[in-house]
Amino acid sequence: MTPAYRHPPGASDLPTDGHENARPSKTRLKREMASLQDLGVSLVDLDPARLAALDLPERLADAIALARGITRHEARRRQMQYVGRLMRDVDPAPIRAALERFDLVPAAEKARFAAIERWRERLLAEAGALDAFVNEHPGADRDAISKAVGAARNERARGEATRAFRELFRILRRASGDA
């Protein structure tokens, strides 16, 4: 009976002389497969319109569509493994880049939204804020903004609903060019 071969301590799966092709370790391969499966999960969670824009292979797109409809835990897990397996045949770099671009868009929208909210609060709190807003946004309708600010202030003073407050936001959004 021959003893099982064991790697000496500190030995790795990679050749040491540099002349042979380096074979990746099992751990690295598992990490890469897990990464592809995680990317597949991101694709399953992605909006259908954005998913269509990625122009994925038909088998992968079908597997993703099927995974969306599966609710049972074990069946979904197996389907996600299948999606991960199909991801091996696809170059993941363009998909990751597209997902990063998709993530940047909401951040920019949130920043614009927050800027408009800051202007709304400033217009309600400061007397000279209307001049500053019109200077920054020359195409803004000064009279409409002034009326909306007055209505929102009156509404707030009475403690009523925030209809005028929301209308002021919409006017500021149009004036800022966000349509």
C-alpha positions in Angstrom: 0.0 0.0 0.0 1.6 3.3 -1.1 1.0 6.4 0.9 -1.0 9.2 -0.8 1.2 11.9 -2.3 1.2 15.1 -0.3 2.7 18.5 -1.3 5.7 19.4 0.7 5.0 22.3 3.1 5.0 25.7 1.3 4.7 24.1 -2.2 2.1 25.6 -4.5 0.4 24.4 -7.7 2.3 26.9 -9.8 5.5 25.8 -11.5 8.7 27.3 -10.1 10.9 27.3 -13.2 8.7 29.8 -15.2 9.0 27.8 -18.5 5.7 25.8 -18.2 2.3 27.3 -18.5 1.1 28.2 -15.0 -2.1 26.4 -14.0 -4.4 28.3 -11.7 -5.0 26.9 -8.2 -8.3 25.3 -7.3 -8.9 28.1 -4.8 -8.4 30.7 -7.5 -10.7 28.8 -9.9 -13.4 28.6 -7.2 -13.1 32.3 -6.5 -13.5 33.1 -10.2 -16.5 30.8 -10.5 -18.1 32.4 -7.4 -17.4 35.8 -8.9 -19.1 34.8 -12.1 -22.1 33.4 -10.2 -22.4 36.7 -8.2 -22.3 38.6 -11.5 -25.1 36.3 -12.7 -27.1 37.2 -9.6 -26.6 40.9 -10.5 -27.9 40.2 -14.0 -31.0 38.4 -12.6 -31.7 41.4 -10.4 -31.2 43.9 -13.2 -34.0 45.8 -14.9 -35.2 43.9 -18.0 -34.6 46.9 -20.3 -31.0 47.2 -19.1 -30.5 43.5 -19.4 -31.7 43.6 -23.0 -29.2 46.4 -23.6 -26.3 44.1 -22.6 -26.8 41.9 -25.7 -26.1 38.6 -23.9 -26.0 35.2 -25.6 -29.4 33.7 -26.0 -28.8 30.7 -23.7 -27.7 33.0 -20.9 -30.6 35.4 -21.4 -33.0 32.5 -21.3 -31.5 31.1 -18.1 -31.6 34.5 -16.5 -35.3 34.9 -17.5 -36.1 31.5 -16.1 -34.2 32.3 -12.8 -36.4 35.4 -12.3 -39.5 33.2 -12.2 -38.2 30.6 -9.8 -39.2 31.2 -6.2 -38.3 27.9 -4.5 -35.0 28.1 -2.7 -33.3 25.0 -3.9 -34.5 25.3 -7.5 -33.4 28.9 -7.6 -29.9 28.0 -6.2 -29.5 25.3 -8.9 -30.6 27.8 -11.6 -28.2 30.4 -10.4 -25.4 27.8 -10.5 -26.4 27.1 -14.1 -26.3 30.9 -14.9 -22.8 31.0 -13.3 -21.8 28.1 -15.5 -23.0 29.8 -18.6 -21.2 33.0 -17.5 -17.9 31.1 -18.1 -18.5 31.3 -21.8 -18.9 35.1 -21.7 -16.3 37.8 -21.3 -17.4 39.3 -17.9 -15.4 42.6 -18.3 -17.9 44.4 -20.5 -20.8 43.2 -18.4 -19.1 44.5 -15.2 -18.4 47.8 -16.9 -22.0 48.2 -18.0 -23.3 47.4 -14.5 -20.9 50.0 -13.1 -22.3 52.6 -15.6 -25.8 51.6 -14.6 -24.9 52.2 -10.9 -23.5 55.6 -11.7 -26.7 56.9 -13.3 -28.9 56.7 -10.1 -26.1 58.4 -8.1 -26.1 61.4 -10.6 -29.9 61.5 -10.5 -29.9 61.5 -6.6 -27.3 64.3 -6.7 -29.5 66.5 -9.0 -32.6 65.7 -6.9 -30.7 66.7 -3.7 -29.5 70.0 -5.3 -33.1 70.9 -6.2 -34.3 70.1 -2.7 -31.5 72.3 -1.3 -32.7 75.1 -3.5 -36.3 74.6 -2.5 -35.4 74.8 1.2 -33.2 77.8 0.6 -35.9 79.6 -1.3 -38.4 79.0 1.5 -35.9 80.1 4.2 -34.0 83.1 2.6 -35.4 86.3 1.1 -32.5 86.7 -1.4 -32.4 83.1 -2.6 -34.7 83.8 -5.5 -32.2 86.2 -7.0 -29.4 83.7 -6.6 -31.4 80.9 -8.2 -32.4 83.1 -11.2 -28.7 84.2 -11.6 -27.6 80.5 -11.6 -30.5 79.5 -13.9 -31.1 82.4 -16.4 -34.0 80.6 -18.2 -36.0 80.3 -15.0 -39.5 81.9 -14.8 -39.0 84.2 -11.8 -42.7 85.0 -11.4 -43.8 81.4 -11.4 -41.1 80.5 -8.8 -42.0 83.5 -6.7 -45.7 82.6 -6.7 -44.9 78.9 -5.9 -42.6 80.0 -3.0 -45.3 82.2 -1.6 -47.9 79.4 -1.8 -45.5 76.9 -0.2 -44.7 79.3 2.7 -48.4 79.9 3.3 -49.2 76.2 3.2 -46.4 75.5 5.6 -47.5 78.3 8.0 -51.0 76.8 8.1 -49.7 73.3 8.6 -51.7 72.0 5.6 -50.8 69.5 2.9 -47.7 69.9 0.9 -49.2 70.3 -2.6 -47.6 73.7 -3.2 -44.3 72.4 -1.7 -44.3 69.6 -4.3 -45.3 72.1 -7.1 -42.3 74.3 -6.2 -40.0 71.3 -6.6 -41.5 70.6 -10.0 -41.0 74.2 -11.1 -37.4 74.2 -9.9 -36.7 70.9 -11.6 -37.9 72.3 -14.9 -35.9 75.5 -14.4 -32.8 73.4 -13.7 -33.2 71.5 -17.0 -34.3 68.2 -15.6 -37.7 68.3 -17.3 
